[in-house]
Amino acid sequence: MTEHIYLYRLTSDTGCAPCIYDRKYKVTNLLSLSCCKGGQLRHRNGTVTAVNTGLRWKIGEIMKCSINEGKDKVYIVGIYKNCILYIAVLDKVIDMTVYYSSPDYLNRLDCIYSVSESGVKEYNKVFWLYRNNSNKYFHPKEDKKQHRRDELGKYVLLSKSFAYFGADHVKHRITDEELLSLLPKYQEYKHYKTADTGLEKIKALINSNWDFQKGIVASEKPSERIKSGCKGCYQK
């Protein structure tokens, strides 16, 4: 079994991406990354092209089968203000259309889309998701380009084995300069796998912040609850 660790930086933590909450901010036993870290709308010569890319798409395209079949162990680690916000071992990868049409997920805080019966063609792609009335301040209805970027991520990453520190992320600050050099600097992600230089150092960081054997760690509060005026991943 090959081990993989994906690390990325977050610009905000409202409990929506990643999400461990239902619509009333009640903790669940599932972590989902269903929005943000999606695709791009690229402008060139007056034309806008939709591109499937981003962390969710990359992991889904490359590792969906190996994760779902239990062939590889894949960690995802979210870094927020040089602190560890969450660590998750991925159990399952599904398409966004499956996630947003399943009754199993309808009451989750990140369930902000519904699936249309007929797609809409735009930016050289066909889009199937539309903004519903849930959690109105997260990627709000008027932010249509963000909705498209979300859908261009294509996949939802799911975990039932995670540590989400939320408002307590400050207790998990990374100060070691060598470790900081192994982390993504800006909005890109870093990927380490078995035998890569740096993997063992990152694994040691994970193990020092979370005892996998003790199961789920779930903060009852995110760093900041989403509220009027917030725009999800655009928050400062």
C-alpha positions in Angstrom: 0.0 0.0 0.0 1.4 3.4 -1.0 0.9 6.3 1.4 0.1 9.8 -0.1 -0.1 13.1 1.8 -1.7 16.2 0.1 -1.2 19.5 1.9 -2.8 22.9 1.0 -3.4 26.3 2.5 -6.8 27.7 3.4 -7.7 31.4 3.4 -10.6 30.9 5.9 -12.3 28.4 8.1 -16.0 28.8 8.5 -16.9 25.1 8.9 -18.0 24.9 5.2 -14.9 23.7 3.4 -13.9 21.4 4.9 -17.2 20.6 6.6 -18.0 18.4 9.6 -21.3 20.1 10.5 -24.9 19.9 9.7 -26.9 23.1 9.0 -27.2 23.9 12.7 -23.4 23.6 13.2 -23.9 20.3 15.0 -20.9 18.0 14.7 -21.2 14.9 12.4 -19.0 11.9 12.0 -18.1 12.8 8.4 -15.6 15.3 7.0 -16.3 16.5 3.5 -14.5 18.7 1.1 -17.1 19.5 -1.6 -16.5 23.2 -2.5 -13.5 25.4 -3.0 -10.1 24.0 -4.3 -11.9 23.6 -7.6 -11.3 24.5 -11.2 -10.5 27.7 -13.1 -12.1 30.1 -15.6 -9.2 31.1 -17.7 -9.3 34.3 -19.8 -7.4 34.4 -23.1 -7.9 36.6 -26.2 -11.3 37.7 -25.0 -12.5 34.1 -24.4 -13.2 32.4 -21.1 -12.4 28.7 -20.9 -13.5 26.4 -18.1 -10.8 24.1 -16.9 -11.2 21.0 -14.7 -8.3 21.4 -12.2 -7.6 22.0 -8.5 -7.0 19.7 -5.5 -10.3 17.9 -5.5 -10.2 17.2 -9.2 -6.5 16.1 -9.1 -7.1 13.6 -6.2 -10.3 12.4 -7.8 -8.9 11.9 -11.2 -5.8 10.1 -10.1 -6.8 8.3 -6.9 -10.6 7.8 -6.9 -10.4 4.0 -7.5 -7.4 3.3 -5.3 -9.1 5.3 -2.4 -12.5 3.7 -2.8 -11.0 0.2 -3.1 -8.7 0.7 -0.1 -5.5 0.2 -2.2 -3.7 3.4 -1.1 -3.8 5.4 2.1 -4.3 9.0 1.3 -4.1 11.9 3.8 -5.2 15.4 3.2 -3.9 18.2 5.5 -5.3 21.7 5.7 -2.9 24.5 6.8 -4.4 27.7 8.1 -2.2 30.6 9.3 0.8 28.2 9.6 -1.3 26.0 11.9 -2.8 22.6 11.2 -6.5 23.1 10.8 -7.4 19.5 9.9 -6.0 16.1 9.0 -8.1 13.5 7.3 -7.6 10.0 5.9 -9.7 9.8 2.8 -12.2 6.9 2.7 -14.2 7.7 -0.4 -14.3 10.0 -3.4 -17.6 10.6 -5.2 -18.8 12.9 -8.0 -20.3 16.2 -6.9 -23.6 15.3 -8.7 -23.8 12.2 -6.5 -23.1 14.1 -3.3 -25.6 16.9 -4.0 -28.4 14.5 -5.1 -28.0 12.0 -2.2 -30.4 12.3 0.8 -27.5 11.2 3.0 -25.9 14.6 2.7 -28.8 17.0 2.3 -28.7 18.4 5.8 -25.0 19.2 5.8 -23.7 22.8 6.0 -21.9 22.5 2.7 -24.9 21.2 0.8 -25.4 24.5 -1.1 -26.1 23.0 -4.5 -28.8 20.9 -6.2 -28.6 18.9 -9.4 -30.6 20.0 -12.4 -32.4 17.5 -14.7 -30.8 19.2 -17.8 -27.4 20.8 -17.8 -26.4 24.3 -18.8 -23.7 24.8 -21.4 -21.3 27.6 -20.6 -17.6 28.2 -21.0 -17.3 25.2 -23.3 -18.6 22.8 -20.6 -21.9 21.5 -19.4 -22.8 22.3 -15.8 -25.3 20.4 -13.7 -25.3 22.1 -10.4 -27.3 25.2 -9.4 -27.3 27.2 -6.1 -30.1 26.3 -3.7 -31.3 28.2 -0.7 -29.1 26.6 1.9 -26.4 28.4 3.8 -26.9 31.6 1.8 -23.7 33.4 2.8 -21.3 30.6 1.6 -20.6 31.2 -2.1 -23.8 33.2 -2.3 -26.2 33.1 -5.3 -24.8 36.2 -7.0 -21.3 34.7 -7.1 -22.0 32.6 -10.2 -18.4 32.3 -11.3 -17.4 30.7 -8.0 -20.2 28.2 -8.5 -18.7 27.2 -11.8 -15.2 27.0 -10.3 -16.6 24.7 -7.6 -18.2 22.4 -10.1 -15.1 22.3 -12.2 -13.5 20.5 -9.2 -15.9 17.6 -10.1 -15.3 15.5 -7.0 -16.1 15.4 -3.3 -13.5 14.0 -0.8 -15.0 12.2 2.2 -13.4 11.0 5.4 -14.7 9.2 8.5 -11.2 9.3 10.1 -10.1 12.8 10.8 -9.0 15.5 13.2 -10.6 18.9 12.7 -9.3 21.5 15.2 -11.4 24.5 14.1 -11.2 27.3 16.6 -8.4 25.4 18.4 -6.1 25.5 15.4 -3.8 28.0 17.1 -2.8 25.1 19.4 -1.3 23.3 16.4 1.0 26.0 15.1 4.0 24.9 13.0 7.2 26.7 14.0 9.9 24.3 12.7 11.6 26.0 9.7 12.4 22.7 8.0 8.8 21.7 8.2 7.6 25.1 7.0 9.8 24.7 3.9 8.0 21.4 3.0 4.6 23.1 3.1 2.8 24.9 0.2 3.8 28.6 0.2 0.6 30.1 -1.2 -2.5 28.6 -2.8 -0.8 25.6 -4.5 -0.8 22.2 -2.9 2.1 19.8 -2.1 2.0 16.1 -2.6 4.3 13.6 -0.9 4.2 9.8 -1.4 6.0 6.7 -0.1 9.8 7.1 -0.5 9.6 10.9 -1.3 12.0 13.1 0.5 10.1 14.9 3.2 7.3 12.3 3.6 8.6 11.0 7.0 9.0 14.5 8.3 5.4 15.3 7.4 4.1 12.0 8.8 5.9 12.9 12.1 4.1 16.2 12.1 0.7 14.4 11.5 1.4 11.9 14.3 2.4 14.6 16.8 -0.9 16.4 16.3 -3.3 13.5 16.0 -3.3 9.9 17.3 -5.0 8.1 14.5 -5.8 5.1 16.8 -8.0 7.3 19.1 -10.4 8.1 16.3 -12.2 11.3 15.3 -11.3 14.7 16.8 -14.0 17.2 16.0 -14.1 20.8 17.2 -17.6 22.1 18.1 -16.6 25.5 16.7 -14.9 26.5 13.4 -12.5 29.4 13.5 -15.3 31.7 12.5 -19.0 31.0 11.8 -20.2 32.2 8.4 -22.4 35.2 8.7 -23.8 38.2 6.7 -21.1 39.7 4.6 -18.9 36.6 4.4 -17.9 35.2 1.0 -16.5 31.8 1.9 -13.0 31.4 0.5 -12.7 35.1 -0.2 -12.7 35.9 3.5 -9.5 37.4 5.0 
